[in-house]
Structure formats: structure tokens, C-alpha cells
């Protein structure tokens, strides 16, 4: 159900205002965590969508996700 809801949210936002986004694949420090590629498949994301591994309790990990989003926004602004 969570993946269905996440997919619906993504579709809604893309229809309302297509904007850059990244998916943070959280809890990558857990042994049973889904890999970013598994999340990509579960959410039915296009190949260009960025799925970034993340551990929300790790400052550098969160910084990496935010930087990826910033780079996407800057790239879009240059277009």
C-alpha cells in the first residue's frame, strides 16, 4: 500500500507541476533494505529518475540527497 500511495503522489505532483525530484532510498544501513534499483522497479520509475541511497540519521547521506536535488534544479534552470 505504501508504494501505491507513493506512486500516486509522484503522479499527482508530476501532473500538477512537473518539477525535478529525487527519491531518497532511506534505511540503507538495514540489512533487509531494498536497494535503490529495487525501489525504482517497485515505484515504476523511469530510468532517468534519481534514486539515491540514504540513511536519514547520517548528515552526509542526507546532504548527498539534497545536493542531487539541487543539481537537478540548477540543470532545469539552465534549460
C-alpha positions as CSV (number, residue, x, y, z in Angstrom):
1,X,0.0,0.0,0.0
2,X,2.8,2.4,0.8
3,X,4.3,2.0,-2.7
4,X,0.9,2.5,-4.3
5,X,0.5,5.8,-2.3
6,X,4.0,6.9,-3.1
7,X,3.4,6.3,-6.8
8,X,0.1,8.2,-6.7
9,X,1.8,11.1,-5.0
10,X,4.5,11.2,-7.7
11,X,2.0,11.1,-10.5
12,X,-0.1,13.8,-8.9
13,X,2.8,16.2,-8.5
14,X,4.1,15.5,-12.0
15,X,0.7,16.3,-13.5
16,X,0.2,19.5,-11.5
17,X,3.7,21.0,-11.8
18,X,6.4,18.9,-13.5
19,X,9.5,19.7,-11.4
20,X,12.8,18.0,-10.6
21,X,12.7,15.4,-7.8
22,X,14.9,12.7,-6.3
23,X,13.8,9.6,-4.4
24,X,15.8,9.0,-1.1
25,X,16.1,5.3,-0.6
26,X,16.3,5.5,3.2
27,X,17.4,2.9,5.7
28,X,20.2,1.7,3.5
29,X,22.0,0.7,6.7
30,X,19.5,-2.0,7.4
31,X,20.4,-5.5,6.2
32,X,16.9,-6.0,4.6
33,X,16.7,-2.6,3.0
34,X,15.6,-2.5,-0.6
35,X,18.3,-1.3,-3.0
36,X,17.7,1.8,-5.0
37,X,17.2,-0.3,-8.1
38,X,14.5,-2.4,-6.3
39,X,12.7,0.8,-5.3
40,X,12.9,2.1,-8.8
41,X,11.2,-1.1,-10.0
42,X,8.6,-1.1,-7.2
43,X,7.7,2.6,-7.9
44,X,7.8,2.0,-11.7
45,X,10.1,5.0,-12.2
46,X,11.6,5.9,-15.5
47,X,15.3,5.3,-15.9
48,X,16.2,9.0,-15.7
49,X,14.7,9.3,-12.2
50,X,17.3,9.6,-9.5
51,X,17.1,7.1,-6.6
52,X,19.7,8.0,-4.1
53,X,20.8,5.6,-1.2
54,X,20.3,7.3,2.1
55,X,20.5,6.9,5.9
56,X,18.4,9.7,7.3
57,X,20.3,9.7,10.6
58,X,23.6,10.4,8.8
59,X,24.2,14.0,8.0
60,X,26.4,13.4,5.0
61,X,23.9,10.9,3.5
62,X,21.1,13.5,3.7
63,X,23.4,16.2,2.3
64,X,24.1,14.0,-0.7
65,X,20.3,13.6,-1.4
66,X,19.8,17.4,-1.1
67,X,22.7,18.1,-3.3
68,X,21.4,15.8,-6.0
69,X,18.1,17.6,-5.9
70,X,19.9,21.0,-6.1
71,X,21.9,19.9,-9.1
72,X,18.7,18.8,-10.9
73,X,17.1,22.2,-10.1
74,X,20.1,24.1,-11.4
75,X,20.2,22.0,-14.6
76,X,16.5,22.7,-15.2
77,X,17.0,26.4,-14.6
78,X,19.8,26.5,-17.3
79,X,17.5,24.9,-19.9
